Every structure is written in structure tokens, then in C-alpha cells.
Amino acid sequence: MGNDAGSSSPISITDDGSSRYEARSSDGDVVGSADYLVRGNSVIFPHTAVDPRHRGGGIASALAERALDDARDRGRTVVPACSFFETFISEHPEYQDLVAGA
């Protein structure tokens, strides 16, 4: 039934303060990350990664939601340079207004 390792334990999402959101397991292990760069009033998301053992558990989506919600809260637009962010935004209309130039 697929890999649900990512959903079997709580995951916390934090902005580590150095241009990277991290997803951590309840043990404190980093199981995913989303890198970002701030350029003026825009946030560029160039890369998202999830540990292969935790794929399929919604970790990348949780990272995207947190990052995009933070961008909205800060009044910033986003540039989805990462293919995951681009697909996520196209599938979630509630975030499409954040895309720079949209």
C-alpha cells in the first residue's frame, strides 16, 4: 500500500533562518527541505527534496503550504523555479495569486 512512513509520525516544518524550510520527524531528523531565496519582494523556490524513505507522506506538500503561507503573510510574491512548487501551485488555486506576474 505505498510508503506511508512520512505519515506515521508527526512532522514539524520550520524556517531555519538561512533560506531553507525543513521538515523534521518527531525524532528531530530532517526528512525534507525546501530552499528559497528572497529577491526584493519575491521569494524564489529553486529546490525541494524529501528523503526517499519518507516520500508519499505529504511532506513536500506540507513544506510548500508552509512556505507559501509565509510568503502571503509577508506580502511577497513567489517564483516557483522548482518543478514541485510549480505543479503544487497549479493544482492549488488558492496559491495562484502569489505567483509573480500572474
Secondary structure, DSSP 8 states (H G I E B T S, - for coil): ----GGGSS--EEEE-SSSEEEEE-TTS-EEEEEEEEEETTEEEEEEEEE-GGGTTSSHHHHHHHHHHHHHHHTT-EEE--SHHHHHHHHH-GGGGGGBTT-
